[in-house]
Amino acid sequence: MAVMATILNLETASTNCSVSLACEGRLLALREENSVHYSHSEQLHPFIEEVLREAGKDMETLDAIAVSRGPGSYTGLRIGVSAAKGLCFALGIPLISLPTLKNMALQYQVPEGVLIPVLDARRMEVYSAVFSKDYQEIRDTRAEVITPNSFAEYTTKGKVYVLGSDARKCREIISHPNVVFYEDAIPSAREMVAPSFEIYCQGKFEDTAYFEPLYLKDFMAGGKAKEN
């Protein structure tokens, strides 16, 4: 029996405020804006209203809310998760969480090697994880300082694809010939469509009351760190 599910996907882990609406794993509408000024608090709820209106849906037709769980911007994650929780409580529907870095990896198909999506973690650090070419996680998510020997255990074996706007930070330091840099990857709710539907079908929901994003690093107030 086919599963019918309309899912709202929220991605706020980076500078890209992104919202998608999907039904049965098919994208119905997408709204996003990538701004260095972190427009999430102003844009997120209008984007939600816009995707619902474009698809001819309303809040009562939603079966679940999916949110990108991080790592990423502390403030961005907090805004996305708070909105997702509020909608789940108000509508009485389940919460789904998806790993931000895997969503980035899903943007690329490679014939060999590994995919390493990276996000800014301030200074010379990045958040990173390592995935096989078929998107299986082979190294956990962590915050790490980039050095000339970063990812050496993979570069010595074959191609390594470093993905994300912070790939340029890595490019300045890592010079191994097996490393390929793709700097245009940003977390987007577009890549959440298929995984959120799969998790919905499996019934793997979060405890809405106790769910917290994957921050990895403590929030630091002051200066630009406030945005992260």
Backbone bond lengths (Angstrom), bond angles and torsions (degrees), N, CA, C in turn:
res aa  C-N    CA-C-N  psi(-1)  N-CA   C-N-CA  omega(-1)  CA-C   N-CA-C  phi
1 M - - - 1.460 - - 1.526 109.98 -
2 A 1.324 117.34 128.60 1.452 121.63 -177.72 1.527 110.10 -68.79
3 V 1.337 114.89 141.53 1.458 121.06 178.34 1.526 108.53 -92.23
4 M 1.322 115.73 127.05 1.461 121.27 176.37 1.524 107.70 -101.03
5 A 1.311 116.88 123.81 1.460 119.24 179.14 1.522 110.06 -152.89
6 T 1.317 114.91 129.06 1.463 121.08 173.38 1.524 107.13 -105.28
7 I 1.329 116.03 120.34 1.465 121.17 -172.06 1.527 110.11 -123.89
8 L 1.321 115.45 132.63 1.458 122.67 174.04 1.520 108.46 -96.19
9 N 1.330 117.41 125.49 1.465 122.86 -177.32 1.523 110.15 -110.52
10 L 1.330 116.66 129.33 1.464 122.36 -178.48 1.519 110.35 -118.77
11 E 1.327 116.78 126.21 1.471 122.47 178.64 1.529 108.84 -125.73
12 T 1.330 116.10 110.72 1.466 120.80 -177.83 1.526 111.81 -134.85
13 A 1.325 117.97 22.16 1.461 121.13 -173.43 1.521 113.81 -78.09
14 S 1.328 116.90 -15.94 1.464 120.44 -177.82 1.521 109.76 -130.75
15 T 1.315 117.41 -161.10 1.465 121.10 177.33 1.522 111.86 -68.30
16 N 1.331 117.79 -14.78 1.458 121.66 -178.31 1.527 110.83 -88.77
17 C 1.325 116.20 112.77 1.470 121.11 173.11 1.523 106.54 -88.09
18 S 1.323 117.22 113.91 1.465 121.02 -169.46 1.522 110.97 -135.61
19 V 1.338 115.81 134.42 1.461 122.43 -179.68 1.524 108.44 -135.29
20 S 1.322 116.43 132.07 1.464 120.12 174.58 1.519 109.98 -130.44
21 L 1.323 114.95 152.17 1.456 122.09 174.10 1.510 108.15 -121.05
22 A 1.327 116.16 133.61 1.459 120.17 -176.10 1.519 110.76 -138.78
23 C 1.321 115.63 153.24 1.453 121.75 175.25 1.519 108.33 -132.40
24 E 1.327 116.08 127.01 1.463 122.27 -178.77 1.531 111.57 53.73
25 G 1.333 116.85 36.71 1.451 120.80 177.76 1.510 114.67 77.44
26 R 1.346 117.81 12.97 1.467 122.47 178.01 1.524 109.59 -112.86
27 L 1.325 115.31 132.13 1.458 120.55 -179.64 1.520 110.61 -68.28
28 L 1.340 116.18 127.03 1.463 121.67 176.28 1.530 111.65 -102.08
29 A 1.330 117.01 -38.44 1.462 120.73 -177.45 1.523 109.60 -159.17
30 L 1.332 115.35 149.59 1.466 121.34 -179.33 1.524 108.92 -141.96
31 R 1.327 116.48 133.96 1.450 122.43 171.78 1.526 107.95 -132.79
32 E 1.322 116.87 133.36 1.448 119.43 176.89 1.521 110.93 -157.63
33 E 1.317 114.80 153.45 1.458 121.86 176.08 1.516 108.23 -144.36
34 N 1.322 116.25 123.72 1.456 122.10 179.33 1.519 108.35 -98.68
35 S 1.325 116.72 106.07 1.456 121.55 -176.09 1.518 110.68 -130.94
36 V 1.320 116.50 131.74 1.465 120.63 178.32 1.525 111.23 -65.87
37 H 1.325 117.26 -12.91 1.459 121.45 -179.19 1.531 112.20 -88.75
38 Y 1.332 117.15 4.27 1.461 121.25 178.17 1.539 110.70 52.40
39 S 1.339 115.39 78.53 1.467 121.62 -175.05 1.525 113.04 -88.53
40 H 1.312 117.51 14.55 1.464 121.43 -171.95 1.531 113.80 -55.91
41 S 1.322 117.49 -45.59 1.463 119.50 -175.55 1.520 111.58 -65.23
42 E 1.340 117.06 -30.23 1.463 120.46 178.40 1.525 112.80 -86.29
43 Q 1.328 117.47 -33.18 1.456 121.26 -169.52 1.519 115.43 -96.95
44 L 1.326 118.24 -27.91 1.464 119.95 -168.92 1.528 112.54 -58.23
45 H 1.313 118.82 -52.73 1.468 120.23 -176.16 1.528 112.59 -69.86
46 P 1.343 119.49 -38.83 1.467 118.30 172.20 1.524 113.04 -60.17
47 F 1.325 117.47 -38.08 1.472 120.50 177.87 1.527 110.91 -64.23
48 I 1.329 116.29 -39.69 1.468 120.29 177.64 1.528 109.91 -60.25
49 E 1.312 116.19 -46.70 1.471 120.20 178.93 1.518 111.61 -62.59
50 E 1.327 117.25 -38.13 1.464 121.18 -177.74 1.526 112.57 -68.72
51 V 1.341 118.22 -41.68 1.466 118.93 -179.22 1.525 110.67 -69.53
52 L 1.331 116.80 -35.69 1.464 119.94 176.66 1.534 110.43 -64.50
53 R 1.317 115.76 -44.56 1.456 119.84 -179.15 1.529 111.27 -65.16
54 E 1.328 117.13 -42.84 1.470 120.60 -179.85 1.525 111.27 -61.28
55 A 1.332 116.50 -37.92 1.463 120.67 -177.40 1.526 112.49 -86.40
56 G 1.327 117.77 -3.11 1.460 120.41 -178.55 1.515 112.54 70.12
57 K 1.330 116.21 32.63 1.461 121.28 -179.50 1.526 109.44 -114.94
58 D 1.328 116.00 168.11 1.455 120.56 169.92 1.521 108.89 -133.31
59 M 1.301 116.83 174.24 1.464 121.19 -175.46 1.530 112.52 -55.43
60 E 1.325 116.49 -37.33 1.463 120.31 -175.75 1.519 112.95 -68.10
61 T 1.334 117.93 -13.64 1.467 120.41 179.02 1.525 112.34 -87.74
62 L 1.326 117.13 -6.63 1.465 120.16 -177.78 1.523 110.94 -75.17
63 D 1.329 115.17 138.89 1.471 121.30 178.51 1.523 112.34 -104.25
64 A 1.337 117.76 -19.87 1.461 121.58 179.84 1.524 109.08 -166.13
65 I 1.323 115.06 159.69 1.464 122.55 172.75 1.522 107.07 -117.95
66 A 1.329 116.67 131.07 1.465 121.34 175.04 1.517 108.97 -112.67
67 V 1.322 116.42 139.04 1.457 120.74 -178.68 1.532 109.39 -132.75
68 S 1.310 115.33 143.89 1.458 120.93 174.29 1.523 108.28 -72.71
69 R 1.331 117.20 125.62 1.462 119.99 -170.36 1.525 114.61 -94.30
70 G 1.336 117.98 -2.46 1.450 119.83 179.84 1.516 111.89 103.00
71 P 1.336 112.82 179.27 1.459 129.51 10.78 1.518 111.95 -77.09
72 G 1.338 115.07 177.03 1.444 119.87 179.30 1.503 110.94 156.21
73 S 1.331 115.77 -153.53 1.454 122.45 -179.24 1.530 110.61 -62.37
74 Y 1.313 116.62 126.27 1.473 120.50 179.97 1.523 110.40 -57.72
75 T 1.333 116.06 -50.80 1.464 119.85 -177.37 1.521 110.93 -66.85
76 G 1.329 117.07 -42.28 1.456 120.39 179.40 1.515 112.17 -60.54
77 L 1.320 116.96 -45.76 1.465 120.97 178.82 1.527 111.01 -62.33
78 R 1.319 115.60 -41.65 1.469 120.15 -178.65 1.535 110.44 -62.51
79 I 1.333 116.34 -41.65 1.467 120.50 179.69 1.528 110.73 -64.64
80 G 1.331 116.76 -46.77 1.465 120.55 -178.79 1.511 113.04 -64.31
81 V 1.324 116.39 -45.22 1.464 120.20 -178.38 1.523 110.88 -68.39
82 S 1.317 117.36 -39.33 1.469 120.16 178.23 1.522 110.64 -61.83
83 A 1.341 116.55 -43.39 1.465 119.88 178.98 1.522 110.81 -64.31
84 A 1.333 116.43 -43.39 1.463 120.79 -178.80 1.530 110.87 -62.97
85 K 1.321 116.45 -45.16 1.466 120.18 179.29 1.525 111.27 -62.35
86 G 1.334 115.60 -44.27 1.459 119.05 -179.10 1.519 111.99 -59.89
87 L 1.336 116.38 -42.44 1.465 120.06 179.05 1.524 111.31 -67.20
88 C 1.324 116.58 -40.91 1.472 119.83 179.86 1.522 111.42 -62.17
89 F 1.332 116.60 -44.23 1.462 120.11 178.57 1.522 111.14 -65.19
90 A 1.326 116.28 -44.07 1.458 120.15 -176.39 1.527 112.35 -66.24
91 L 1.335 115.98 -36.83 1.468 120.61 -174.94 1.525 112.90 -97.13
92 G 1.340 116.83 -10.54 1.459 120.07 -178.39 1.515 113.22 67.91
93 I 1.343 116.61 38.83 1.465 121.47 -178.45 1.528 109.78 -121.76
94 P 1.340 118.04 161.35 1.465 120.66 -175.22 1.528 114.05 -77.77
95 L 1.335 113.74 159.67 1.461 123.31 178.13 1.530 109.50 -107.11
96 I 1.329 115.49 132.88 1.464 123.15 176.38 1.523 107.57 -116.71
97 S 1.333 117.80 139.00 1.465 119.82 174.14 1.517 109.61 -120.78
98 L 1.333 115.26 145.11 1.461 121.76 -178.41 1.528 109.70 -129.59
99 P 1.332 118.26 141.85 1.469 121.23 -179.86 1.529 111.58 -70.94
100 T 1.303 116.38 125.46 1.460 122.00 -175.95 1.519 112.53 -58.72
101 L 1.319 117.27 -45.39 1.467 119.80 -175.32 1.527 111.99 -68.15
102 K 1.306 117.86 -34.85 1.466 118.96 176.29 1.522 110.65 -66.31
103 N 1.330 116.56 -37.76 1.464 119.38 176.84 1.526 111.02 -59.21
104 M 1.327 116.98 -35.51 1.463 120.56 176.15 1.521 111.13 -68.57
105 A 1.321 116.71 -42.50 1.471 120.58 -179.42 1.524 111.35 -60.18
106 L 1.332 116.41 -34.23 1.463 120.95 -177.56 1.531 113.28 -65.39
107 Q 1.324 117.03 -11.22 1.461 120.60 179.64 1.532 112.46 -75.75
108 Y 1.330 117.39 -12.19 1.464 120.50 -174.59 1.522 111.80 -127.53
109 Q 1.310 115.26 142.88 1.462 122.64 170.68 1.518 107.75 -114.67
110 V 1.325 116.56 126.48 1.466 121.03 -179.29 1.526 109.07 -127.15
111 P 1.320 117.97 148.16 1.462 120.77 -177.00 1.518 114.45 -77.66
112 E 1.339 116.30 -21.40 1.465 120.37 -176.91 1.520 109.32 -158.75
113 G 1.328 115.58 172.12 1.449 120.21 174.78 1.515 114.06 81.72
114 V 1.339 115.24 -158.81 1.452 121.05 -176.40 1.522 110.26 -127.26
115 L 1.326 114.39 156.53 1.459 122.93 177.58 1.523 108.76 -107.89
116 I 1.332 116.54 128.98 1.457 120.79 179.03 1.528 109.21 -126.29
117 P 1.321 117.96 92.62 1.467 120.28 174.86 1.521 110.32 -74.09
118 V 1.329 115.80 141.96 1.465 120.28 -178.75 1.529 109.49 -133.14
119 L 1.328 115.33 144.05 1.465 123.06 175.19 1.522 108.84 -130.25
120 D 1.306 115.84 151.76 1.459 122.13 -178.30 1.521 111.55 -61.15
121 A 1.339 115.56 130.50 1.464 121.30 174.15 1.531 110.02 -123.94
122 R 1.338 115.91 20.18 1.462 124.61 178.05 1.522 112.03 79.74
123 R 1.329 114.32 150.89 1.457 124.21 -178.24 1.535 109.08 52.42
124 M 1.318 117.98 -129.96 1.466 119.69 -179.41 1.519 111.98 -99.06
125 E 1.313 116.95 20.45 1.458 121.26 178.27 1.521 111.53 -98.42
126 V 1.324 114.79 150.69 1.460 120.83 170.89 1.525 108.31 -134.26
127 Y 1.329 115.70 155.08 1.453 121.39 165.10 1.524 106.02 -87.31
128 S 1.313 117.08 133.48 1.465 119.28 -178.02 1.524 110.93 -147.72
129 A 1.314 114.63 159.05 1.461 122.89 171.84 1.521 105.94 -149.07
130 V 1.317 116.29 162.55 1.471 120.20 -177.20 1.529 108.99 -122.57
131 F 1.350 114.69 130.61 1.454 121.63 -179.09 1.521 110.51 -126.47
132 S 1.324 115.49 146.73 1.460 120.38 174.09 1.520 108.91 -71.00
133 K 1.321 116.76 171.07 1.466 120.08 -178.87 1.529 112.33 -64.28
134 D 1.353 116.90 -18.52 1.465 119.80 174.93 1.533 111.46 -103.48
135 Y 1.339 115.77 23.40 1.467 124.33 167.88 1.528 115.14 71.42
136 Q 1.325 116.79 22.79 1.454 119.59 173.25 1.526 109.03 -87.10
137 E 1.330 117.26 132.50 1.463 119.61 -179.91 1.519 110.23 -70.19
138 I 1.327 116.46 123.87 1.466 120.55 179.45 1.532 111.96 -115.50
139 R 1.318 116.39 -5.44 1.465 121.16 169.60 1.506 108.28 -150.12
140 D 1.334 115.56 136.86 1.460 120.05 -172.90 1.524 112.31 -68.44
141 T 1.319 114.81 168.64 1.455 122.28 178.91 1.519 110.10 -77.05
142 R 1.334 115.53 135.64 1.457 119.68 179.17 1.520 110.80 -154.96
143 A 1.332 116.04 162.65 1.464 122.01 171.05 1.519 106.81 -97.75
144 E 1.326 116.48 130.10 1.459 119.15 -177.11 1.519 111.38 -145.23
145 V 1.333 115.15 150.40 1.455 122.28 175.48 1.523 108.30 -81.73
146 I 1.333 116.49 130.94 1.455 120.71 -179.78 1.525 110.56 -79.78
147 T 1.338 116.15 129.19 1.466 123.47 176.93 1.527 108.06 -130.59
148 P 1.338 118.07 169.85 1.470 119.40 177.69 1.527 113.68 -58.41
149 N 1.341 117.08 -21.88 1.461 120.83 -178.66 1.531 113.81 -100.31
150 S 1.318 116.56 7.65 1.469 118.66 178.56 1.523 110.70 -58.97
151 F 1.315 116.54 137.55 1.461 125.23 177.76 1.538 112.44 65.45
152 A 1.349 116.92 21.41 1.466 121.14 -176.19 1.526 112.36 -61.04
153 E 1.329 117.38 -32.65 1.467 118.74 -178.91 1.521 112.21 -65.88
154 Y 1.335 116.33 -17.22 1.465 120.33 177.93 1.529 111.90 -102.19
155 T 1.329 117.27 -35.33 1.471 119.95 -178.67 1.520 112.10 -66.36
156 T 1.317 117.12 -26.70 1.467 119.86 179.74 1.524 112.49 -77.35
157 K 1.341 117.13 -11.67 1.462 121.02 -176.23 1.522 113.30 -105.14
158 G 1.340 117.67 -20.06 1.461 119.36 -177.47 1.511 111.67 165.54
159 K 1.305 116.06 -161.96 1.449 121.80 -176.27 1.532 111.88 -67.77
160 V 1.317 114.78 141.42 1.454 122.72 177.06 1.523 107.00 -128.53
161 Y 1.331 116.29 123.53 1.459 121.41 -178.91 1.523 108.16 -107.69
162 V 1.325 115.87 111.37 1.462 121.63 179.24 1.522 108.01 -95.74
163 L 1.347 115.75 122.29 1.461 121.01 -169.32 1.518 111.25 -117.66
164 G 1.323 116.80 139.04 1.456 120.65 172.17 1.513 112.42 125.51
165 S 1.336 115.58 164.11 1.465 120.09 -179.08 1.525 111.26 -60.33
166 D 1.331 117.22 -28.17 1.452 119.71 179.08 1.524 112.84 -85.89
167 A 1.321 116.60 7.33 1.465 119.73 170.53 1.521 109.73 -62.28
168 R 1.334 117.33 -27.99 1.470 119.56 179.43 1.524 110.70 -67.15
169 K 1.348 116.40 -32.95 1.464 120.21 175.22 1.526 109.96 -62.94
170 C 1.322 115.10 -40.45 1.471 120.08 178.71 1.533 111.23 -70.60
171 R 1.334 117.20 -37.77 1.461 121.78 -178.38 1.532 111.52 -59.86
172 E 1.329 116.15 -33.81 1.459 120.30 -178.94 1.522 112.85 -68.08
173 I 1.326 116.61 -19.42 1.472 120.57 -172.71 1.525 112.74 -116.93
174 I 1.335 117.24 -39.05 1.465 121.17 -177.08 1.525 109.43 -93.39
175 S 1.335 117.13 124.66 1.464 120.77 -176.12 1.524 113.22 -120.85
176 H 1.325 117.67 13.09 1.465 119.64 -178.01 1.531 110.34 -64.14
177 P 1.332 117.96 136.11 1.474 120.43 -176.83 1.522 114.76 -65.01
178 N 1.325 118.74 -17.39 1.460 121.16 179.69 1.527 113.32 -82.55
179 V 1.347 117.09 -5.75 1.454 120.01 -176.21 1.531 110.46 -93.72
180 V 1.337 114.97 128.54 1.462 122.46 175.96 1.527 107.69 -114.43
181 F 1.323 116.77 133.70 1.460 121.25 -176.43 1.526 110.59 -109.80
182 Y 1.347 115.59 128.98 1.458 122.36 173.48 1.526 107.26 -119.72
183 E 1.329 116.67 107.92 1.459 120.53 -171.81 1.525 114.02 -93.61
184 D 1.327 118.39 -0.04 1.461 120.07 -175.03 1.523 113.83 -97.63
185 A 1.315 118.65 4.93 1.469 121.12 -179.64 1.532 109.98 -82.13
186 I 1.331 116.21 126.98 1.462 121.66 172.57 1.524 107.93 -133.76
187 P 1.324 117.99 149.22 1.464 119.27 177.77 1.521 110.47 -58.82
188 S 1.328 116.65 133.75 1.461 121.78 -179.07 1.523 109.81 -140.74
189 A 1.321 115.63 147.55 1.462 120.55 177.33 1.518 112.16 -70.26
190 R 1.323 117.39 -12.08 1.472 120.43 177.34 1.528 110.49 -61.13
191 E 1.339 116.52 -43.59 1.467 120.07 -178.06 1.525 112.82 -76.81
192 M 1.314 118.43 -4.97 1.460 121.23 178.67 1.521 112.02 -84.53
193 V 1.324 117.69 -14.65 1.467 121.82 -171.16 1.529 112.42 -59.57
194 A 1.325 117.14 -57.00 1.468 120.22 -176.88 1.532 112.26 -68.04
195 P 1.355 119.17 -46.75 1.472 118.73 -179.92 1.526 113.96 -62.68
196 S 1.333 117.87 -38.30 1.466 118.69 -178.99 1.526 111.41 -66.84
197 F 1.337 116.67 -35.84 1.464 119.58 177.55 1.530 110.25 -68.18
198 E 1.328 116.60 -39.81 1.470 120.26 178.33 1.525 111.09 -61.37
199 I 1.327 116.75 -44.13 1.458 120.31 179.42 1.526 110.81 -67.52
200 Y 1.329 116.76 -36.88 1.470 119.62 176.55 1.531 110.09 -59.99
201 C 1.320 117.05 -44.97 1.471 120.82 -179.85 1.522 111.73 -63.20
202 Q 1.347 116.67 -30.71 1.463 121.19 179.37 1.520 112.19 -83.28
203 G 1.334 116.86 -12.88 1.457 120.82 -179.77 1.513 113.90 71.28
204 K 1.333 117.01 28.13 1.466 121.11 -178.19 1.533 109.67 -93.51
205 F 1.314 115.12 81.96 1.456 120.56 -175.11 1.530 111.48 -101.38
206 E 1.333 115.44 155.92 1.459 121.12 176.90 1.526 110.03 -84.97
207 D 1.325 115.36 158.67 1.459 120.98 169.66 1.521 105.92 -79.58
208 T 1.310 116.48 104.45 1.463 121.02 -171.67 1.523 112.26 -57.09
209 A 1.299 117.74 -39.57 1.466 120.98 -176.39 1.526 112.58 -65.75
210 Y 1.329 116.99 -34.44 1.466 120.12 -171.71 1.525 113.96 -109.72
211 F 1.309 117.85 -3.35 1.467 119.77 -177.05 1.528 111.59 -65.25
212 E 1.328 116.41 135.92 1.454 123.04 175.21 1.524 109.44 -130.97
213 P 1.328 118.23 147.59 1.468 120.34 177.99 1.524 111.36 -66.90
214 L 1.332 115.36 166.97 1.456 121.89 175.45 1.528 107.72 -90.15
215 Y 1.337 115.95 91.14 1.464 119.79 -177.39 1.528 112.06 -78.22
216 L 1.313 118.03 -38.45 1.466 126.41 -177.33 1.521 112.97 69.29
217 K 1.336 117.41 -45.00 1.462 120.65 -179.69 1.523 109.53 -118.50
218 D 1.333 116.04 149.43 1.459 120.83 178.43 1.520 110.12 -69.47
219 F 1.318 115.73 147.16 1.463 121.75 176.62 1.519 109.17 -68.53
220 M 1.343 115.84 133.49 1.463 121.24 178.86 1.515 108.54 -121.03
221 A 1.325 116.73 116.76 1.467 120.41 178.25 1.516 109.23 -81.93
222 G 1.339 113.33 155.53 1.461 118.68 177.00 1.497 111.75 109.48
223 G 1.324 116.94 127.15 1.456 121.24 177.48 1.503 112.59 61.87
224 K 1.323 115.44 -148.20 1.450 120.90 -177.10 1.516 112.82 -67.83
225 A 1.328 117.34 -21.48 1.454 120.31 -178.69 1.508 111.62 -58.88
226 K 1.331 117.64 -22.64 1.459 120.02 178.58 1.515 111.49 -61.44
227 E 1.323 117.54 -30.84 1.453 120.83 -178.35 1.515 112.05 -75.47
228 N 1.308 117.06 -16.92 1.448 120.21 -177.39 1.505 111.24 -101.74
